[in-house]
Amino acid sequence: MWDNHQALRLLANLLLWIAALAATYIIGSWAVNSSMIPVKQVKVIGASNSGKELKHVTREQIDKVVRGEIEGNFLTINLDAIREGFERLSWVRVASLRRHWPQGLEVTLEEHVAVAQWGGEELVNSHGELFVGSVVGGEERLPIFIGPTGSSFDVVAQYVAFSKLLQPLQQDIAQLVLSPRRAWRIQLENGTVLELGRDRMEDRLLRYVSTYDRSVAQLNQNFTYVDLRYSNGFAVRTQETLQHENRIASVKKAA
């Protein structure tokens, strides 16, 4: 055998392969169990599309996730578990993580951008997704959206379209309602209600905006309700008309 050079080469290659495998196992076991490469730095930043500065996620919340989810060393930490821990925070929409050799971890958080309050308890973001979170500062004046279950994406899309059409009047939407029958209603910040109906909503609103200065703006009375569902125009109710109708309704109810 010792004179068989081919057999010796095969034996040498086999021994080298076994040695390499053993070395890999030893190094891998050391890396998995070693405390010599712990995660020493966790950097948390905001995603560029939601602002580099985090507005709602607090340092206390970040520290709690880091303490609760980071187990093991730099090589063995479970990135999926850490990501899920961050995404359980109410204001986090998406979390992404990456390792920075030798002992760092970078976490990028995309916060929800609240567009409106949805119903009474939830918020809706710019993607039409619902979430639960506490509003702060100017967010307390967010518009209110009301709509059937599963309609939040459509309501956000129409809010953007309606708001753009209303820009010439410098009137903001305070409430946007989509009825179960898919009829749309806008309440402006000045209290005026615009009834848009179920079809051609943007055409109707555009007609209202384009004729505003020479129509309802000429009224000497405060109007509170505009019905835009007519084919060639719209009907206006003034505050006095509404009060009169309410009095009649009260009398009929009492009778």
Secondary structure as a PSIPRED ss2 file (coil, helix, strand):
# PSIPRED VFORMAT (PSIPRED V4.0)

   1 M C   1.000  0.000  0.000
   2 W C   1.000  0.000  0.000
   3 D C   1.000  0.000  0.000
   4 N C   1.000  0.000  0.000
   5 H H   0.000  1.000  0.000
   6 Q H   0.000  1.000  0.000
   7 A H   0.000  1.000  0.000
   8 L H   0.000  1.000  0.000
   9 R H   0.000  1.000  0.000
  10 L H   0.000  1.000  0.000
  11 L H   0.000  1.000  0.000
  12 A H   0.000  1.000  0.000
  13 N H   0.000  1.000  0.000
  14 L H   0.000  1.000  0.000
  15 L H   0.000  1.000  0.000
  16 L H   0.000  1.000  0.000
  17 W H   0.000  1.000  0.000
  18 I H   0.000  1.000  0.000
  19 A H   0.000  1.000  0.000
  20 A H   0.000  1.000  0.000
  21 L H   0.000  1.000  0.000
  22 A H   0.000  1.000  0.000
  23 A H   0.000  1.000  0.000
  24 T H   0.000  1.000  0.000
  25 Y H   0.000  1.000  0.000
  26 I H   0.000  1.000  0.000
  27 I H   0.000  1.000  0.000
  28 G H   0.000  1.000  0.000
  29 S H   0.000  1.000  0.000
  30 W H   0.000  1.000  0.000
  31 A H   0.000  1.000  0.000
  32 V H   0.000  1.000  0.000
  33 N H   0.000  1.000  0.000
  34 S C   1.000  0.000  0.000
  35 S C   1.000  0.000  0.000
  36 M C   1.000  0.000  0.000
  37 I C   1.000  0.000  0.000
  38 P C   1.000  0.000  0.000
  39 V C   1.000  0.000  0.000
  40 K C   1.000  0.000  0.000
  41 Q E   0.000  0.000  1.000
  42 V E   0.000  0.000  1.000
  43 K E   0.000  0.000  1.000
  44 V E   0.000  0.000  1.000
  45 I E   0.000  0.000  1.000
  46 G E   0.000  0.000  1.000
  47 A C   1.000  0.000  0.000
  48 S H   0.000  1.000  0.000
  49 N H   0.000  1.000  0.000
  50 S H   0.000  1.000  0.000
  51 G C   1.000  0.000  0.000
  52 K C   1.000  0.000  0.000
  53 E C   1.000  0.000  0.000
  54 L C   1.000  0.000  0.000
  55 K C   1.000  0.000  0.000
  56 H C   1.000  0.000  0.000
  57 V C   1.000  0.000  0.000
  58 T C   1.000  0.000  0.000
  59 R H   0.000  1.000  0.000
  60 E H   0.000  1.000  0.000
  61 Q H   0.000  1.000  0.000
  62 I H   0.000  1.000  0.000
  63 D H   0.000  1.000  0.000
  64 K H   0.000  1.000  0.000
  65 V H   0.000  1.000  0.000
  66 V H   0.000  1.000  0.000
  67 R H   0.000  1.000  0.000
  68 G H   0.000  1.000  0.000
  69 E H   0.000  1.000  0.000
  70 I C   1.000  0.000  0.000
  71 E C   1.000  0.000  0.000
  72 G C   1.000  0.000  0.000
  73 N C   1.000  0.000  0.000
  74 F C   1.000  0.000  0.000
  75 L C   1.000  0.000  0.000
  76 T C   1.000  0.000  0.000
  77 I C   1.000  0.000  0.000
  78 N C   1.000  0.000  0.000
  79 L H   0.000  1.000  0.000
  80 D H   0.000  1.000  0.000
  81 A H   0.000  1.000  0.000
  82 I H   0.000  1.000  0.000
  83 R H   0.000  1.000  0.000
  84 E H   0.000  1.000  0.000
  85 G H   0.000  1.000  0.000
  86 F H   0.000  1.000  0.000
  87 E H   0.000  1.000  0.000
  88 R C   1.000  0.000  0.000
  89 L C   1.000  0.000  0.000
  90 S C   1.000  0.000  0.000
  91 W C   1.000  0.000  0.000
  92 V E   0.000  0.000  1.000
  93 R E   0.000  0.000  1.000
  94 V E   0.000  0.000  1.000
  95 A E   0.000  0.000  1.000
  96 S E   0.000  0.000  1.000
  97 L E   0.000  0.000  1.000
  98 R E   0.000  0.000  1.000
  99 R E   0.000  0.000  1.000
 100 H E   0.000  0.000  1.000
 101 W C   1.000  0.000  0.000
 102 P C   1.000  0.000  0.000
 103 Q C   1.000  0.000  0.000
 104 G E   0.000  0.000  1.000
 105 L E   0.000  0.000  1.000
 106 E E   0.000  0.000  1.000
 107 V E   0.000  0.000  1.000
 108 T E   0.000  0.000  1.000
 109 L E   0.000  0.000  1.000
 110 E E   0.000  0.000  1.000
 111 E E   0.000  0.000  1.000
 112 H C   1.000  0.000  0.000
 113 V C   1.000  0.000  0.000
 114 A E   0.000  0.000  1.000
 115 V E   0.000  0.000  1.000
 116 A E   0.000  0.000  1.000
 117 Q E   0.000  0.000  1.000
 118 W E   0.000  0.000  1.000
 119 G C   1.000  0.000  0.000
 120 G C   1.000  0.000  0.000
 121 E C   1.000  0.000  0.000
 122 E E   0.000  0.000  1.000
 123 L E   0.000  0.000  1.000
 124 V E   0.000  0.000  1.000
 125 N E   0.000  0.000  1.000
 126 S C   1.000  0.000  0.000
 127 H C   1.000  0.000  0.000
 128 G C   1.000  0.000  0.000
 129 E C   1.000  0.000  0.000
 130 L E   0.000  0.000  1.000
 131 F E   0.000  0.000  1.000
 132 V C   1.000  0.000  0.000
 133 G C   1.000  0.000  0.000
 134 S C   1.000  0.000  0.000
 135 V C   1.000  0.000  0.000
 136 V C   1.000  0.000  0.000
 137 G H   0.000  1.000  0.000
 138 G H   0.000  1.000  0.000
 139 E H   0.000  1.000  0.000
 140 E H   0.000  1.000  0.000
 141 R H   0.000  1.000  0.000
 142 L C   1.000  0.000  0.000
 143 P C   1.000  0.000  0.000
 144 I E   0.000  0.000  1.000
 145 F E   0.000  0.000  1.000
 146 I E   0.000  0.000  1.000
 147 G C   1.000  0.000  0.000
 148 P C   1.000  0.000  0.000
 149 T C   1.000  0.000  0.000
 150 G C   1.000  0.000  0.000
 151 S C   1.000  0.000  0.000
 152 S H   0.000  1.000  0.000
 153 F H   0.000  1.000  0.000
 154 D H   0.000  1.000  0.000
 155 V H   0.000  1.000  0.000
 156 V H   0.000  1.000  0.000
 157 A H   0.000  1.000  0.000
 158 Q H   0.000  1.000  0.000
 159 Y H   0.000  1.000  0.000
 160 V H   0.000  1.000  0.000
 161 A H   0.000  1.000  0.000
 162 F H   0.000  1.000  0.000
 163 S H   0.000  1.000  0.000
 164 K H   0.000  1.000  0.000
 165 L H   0.000  1.000  0.000
 166 L H   0.000  1.000  0.000
 167 Q H   0.000  1.000  0.000
 168 P H   0.000  1.000  0.000
 169 L H   0.000  1.000  0.000
 170 Q C   1.000  0.000  0.000
 171 Q C   1.000  0.000  0.000
 172 D C   1.000  0.000  0.000
 173 I E   0.000  0.000  1.000
 174 A E   0.000  0.000  1.000
 175 Q E   0.000  0.000  1.000
 176 L E   0.000  0.000  1.000
 177 V E   0.000  0.000  1.000
 178 L E   0.000  0.000  1.000
 179 S C   1.000  0.000  0.000
 180 P C   1.000  0.000  0.000
 181 R C   1.000  0.000  0.000
 182 R C   1.000  0.000  0.000
 183 A C   1.000  0.000  0.000
 184 W E   0.000  0.000  1.000
 185 R E   0.000  0.000  1.000
 186 I E   0.000  0.000  1.000
 187 Q E   0.000  0.000  1.000
 188 L E   0.000  0.000  1.000
 189 E C   1.000  0.000  0.000
 190 N C   1.000  0.000  0.000
 191 G C   1.000  0.000  0.000
 192 T C   1.000  0.000  0.000
 193 V E   0.000  0.000  1.000
 194 L E   0.000  0.000  1.000
 195 E E   0.000  0.000  1.000
 196 L E   0.000  0.000  1.000
 197 G E   0.000  0.000  1.000
 198 R C   1.000  0.000  0.000
 199 D C   1.000  0.000  0.000
 200 R C   1.000  0.000  0.000
 201 M H   0.000  1.000  0.000
 202 E H   0.000  1.000  0.000
 203 D H   0.000  1.000  0.000
 204 R H   0.000  1.000  0.000
 205 L H   0.000  1.000  0.000
 206 L H   0.000  1.000  0.000
 207 R H   0.000  1.000  0.000
 208 Y H   0.000  1.000  0.000
 209 V H   0.000  1.000  0.000
 210 S H   0.000  1.000  0.000
 211 T H   0.000  1.000  0.000
 212 Y C   1.000  0.000  0.000
 213 D C   1.000  0.000  0.000
 214 R C   1.000  0.000  0.000
 215 S C   1.000  0.000  0.000
 216 V H   0.000  1.000  0.000
 217 A H   0.000  1.000  0.000
 218 Q H   0.000  1.000  0.000
 219 L C   1.000  0.000  0.000
 220 N C   1.000  0.000  0.000
 221 Q C   1.000  0.000  0.000
 222 N C   1.000  0.000  0.000
 223 F E   0.000  0.000  1.000
 224 T E   0.000  0.000  1.000
 225 Y E   0.000  0.000  1.000
 226 V E   0.000  0.000  1.000
 227 D E   0.000  0.000  1.000
 228 L C   1.000  0.000  0.000
 229 R C   1.000  0.000  0.000
 230 Y C   1.000  0.000  0.000
 231 S C   1.000  0.000  0.000
 232 N C   1.000  0.000  0.000
 233 G C   1.000  0.000  0.000
 234 F C   1.000  0.000  0.000
 235 A E   0.000  0.000  1.000
 236 V E   0.000  0.000  1.000
 237 R E   0.000  0.000  1.000
 238 T E   0.000  0.000  1.000
 239 Q H   0.000  1.000  0.000
 240 E H   0.000  1.000  0.000
 241 T H   0.000  1.000  0.000
 242 L H   0.000  1.000  0.000
 243 Q H   0.000  1.000  0.000
 244 H H   0.000  1.000  0.000
 245 E H   0.000  1.000  0.000
 246 N H   0.000  1.000  0.000
 247 R H   0.000  1.000  0.000
 248 I H   0.000  1.000  0.000
 249 A H   0.000  1.000  0.000
 250 S H   0.000  1.000  0.000
 251 V H   0.000  1.000  0.000
 252 K H   0.000  1.000  0.000
 253 K H   0.000  1.000  0.000
 254 A H   0.000  1.000  0.000
 255 A C   1.000  0.000  0.000
